[in-house]
Amino acid sequence: MKVLALYNIKGGVGKTAACVNLSYLASQDGFPTLLCDLDPQGSASFYFRIKPGKKFSTQKLLKGKKTIDKNIKGTDYELLDLLPSDISYRNLDIILDSMKKSKKKIKNVLAPFTEEYTYIFLDCPPNITLVSENIFQAAHHILVPLIPTTLSIITYEKLVKFFKNKSLNRSKILPFFSMVEKRKKMHQGIMENYQYGKHSFLKTQIPFTADIEKMGIYREPVMVFRRRSKATEAYENLWQEIKKITSS
Amino acid sequence: MTRPLIFTKKVRFGYSSLINKISAAFNVVRDNRIKTIELYYDTFDWRFYNKDFLLIREKDTYKLRNLKNNRAATTGAPQKFKDPMFWWNFPDPHFKTKLKSLTDVRAILPIIKIDFTIIPLRIINNDGKTVSKIIIKRGLISNHQKRGLETFLEIFPVRGYPKEYQKIRQFLERQDFQSDPKDPYLKALDKMKIVPGEYSSKIKIFLNPDMTARQAVISICKQLCETMKTNENGIKEDIDTEFLHDFRVAIRRTRALLAQVKKILPVKYTNFYKDEFAQLQKKSNRLRDLDVYLLGKESYLRNLPVELQGGLNPFFNAISKERKIEYQKFVKVLRNTRYSKLIDSWESLLNDVIISKTRNADKPILQLAKKYIYRRYKNIKRIGENIDHTATDDQFHKLRIECKKLRYLLEFFYSLFPSIIMSTLIKQLKLLQDNLGNYNDLSIQQNELKNYLQFIKLTNIKNLTTAAAIGGLVTKFCEKQQELRSSFHQIFYQFINKSSSERFDKLFNPSN
């Protein structure tokens, strides 16, 4: 079982879209997959037409398998389940802070699901708190979508530094370019500098397309309502890259 | 994957009106209709069914489903093969192994075909999320003789939406649907009036202890005759080797019964039919022998070092050639009027109430059964106890025949005695029979091989390898015979040991 987190401290970078589309592709590939929507905004849940919970409290999330089990819902897609977001997640970091082994809590809570799921995707809230640290511990890989701008790169480098300071395994970080507009010279420039450097960015770049924005209208993964498109192709390539890395 | 809940209705129903009713009560999305064809397979004697398996083909995929835990293994279709299919035709090694353990030498035959029209419905909530699925399946069932129709619903829950699932269930129950635990395939067989597991080569006779001897004997003979008839077609079409085998076993059992149960049917009849069936048996002896050699080819090869294995090819080629001829000869026998007259007259006799009385005809069968079994047991004990290291082949032969006779008796009259004891006795007897039978088989095989040597010219180099191969096998078989001889005494005394003897006495001594 591999835990893949989609993380970026900035919002609006294509994190949730990537999480939804990649988890869909994983399940289509025959792998039982769970998407955990840890973002209290509940966007991933929205895309799957599943209402975030109002009663499932953070205490219960952290208590264990039985209660999580009751809250997991099947999506409309074979082999893909969702643990919906919950309003109480707004206070998740505070709760974690009060617990022992506060950084490994999420990792421990996901461990019982090894047999049931081959992939667990975590849609992370756009901030840096104890929740994020938990996610960094729990995940085998951290996928970081970045818009190719100077500010994004600065944010990314801050993340790498954070890992270094906390003695976290930096090789877990898998950055990739998202919302790419090839016409823009700045995007081209940044990508040229970083694609092949020492930072090992993933090769696939996700383009900025209207299709991906329409996911909010269709409320389906993009490859479901638009089988042939640049977006679909890009996510499929991205998934193949990730699959290769995670299976070795 | 979760097993869907299957709902059926006692009466036929139109699915359009059902869809309308469901749409009126819930938010429904209707997905595209799917048409698919499934073919179900089994061996003639239902080996898959008996072990709770189903073999299904859909397009080019074969699926072996375990009915107990609903798990399935799949594989692609066999490539080129001559009808019918066997386990060795399949491409996947794991699948092959599993099929081999289930079917052995029996052909895998199509039982029924179901043409499905599938209408998937999704129940959605106000957010457009699917909360439950109903699949309407209409199946047109067919085999080469008849057709049938079966319609049912599969209800799938969606994880995390238990209330919605309950609502659907309750709605359907109000429409007079009931959940049915029986697998749709088994229901399809019901519709076609096919009874799975009905044919078995094992003898399954239920005798009433109050029956007269004649009633019991006729009951047994009728069943054996049925077995012969059922296997005729499989022999003629050369489907697999076991049709002939089961046919011959039925004849052998019939003759054994007629020989052992004296004065139950008029002597002129028993003599006549014993003789006629003996001749029929004889006409298929060589064919069966050849089948057995061909089935044993792999085993023969395994007994030889690799360099000599090729030497057996001329031998097996000769066997194959001869087999073709014998098969055609025997098919002619079955198509002959002499055969059809024999079976018809035998059946008429068995159904005739007017045949003359005989001394034992009206005696209760239980008494006679005990007498016959007890007598055989005593014979076995006597002959076996006289066997020491100086024993001749003839003595072993006599013992083997007595064991066979006892075995038949235990099988015929099984239902008259406690089944646990009977099955234990048969198991123990089987061990002894295997020892004696295998020894005998090895003698026959050695003779066959040595005979073959007579016909080949030893001046030809190729033949030298054949001679060496045959020599190797004969030696191996000889060794095996020694092993069997040395284990004989232990096996025999296990069969007639004190506790076993006491059991026999208690159950079968007529004076008890």
Chai-1 contact restraints between the chains, C-beta under 6 A:
chainA,res_idxA,chainB,res_idxB,connection_type,confidence,min_distance_angstrom,max_distance_angstrom,comment,restraint_id
A,R49,B,D127,contact,1.0,0.0,6.0,A-B,restraint_1
A,R49,B,G128,contact,1.0,0.0,6.0,A-B,restraint_2
A,R49,B,K129,contact,1.0,0.0,6.0,A-B,restraint_3
A,I72,B,G160,contact,1.0,0.0,6.0,A-B,restraint_4
A,K73,B,R159,contact,1.0,0.0,6.0,A-B,restraint_5
A,K73,B,G160,contact,1.0,0.0,6.0,A-B,restraint_6
A,G74,B,V158,contact,1.0,0.0,6.0,A-B,restraint_7
A,G74,B,R159,contact,1.0,0.0,6.0,A-B,restraint_8
A,D76,B,T130,contact,1.0,0.0,6.0,A-B,restraint_9
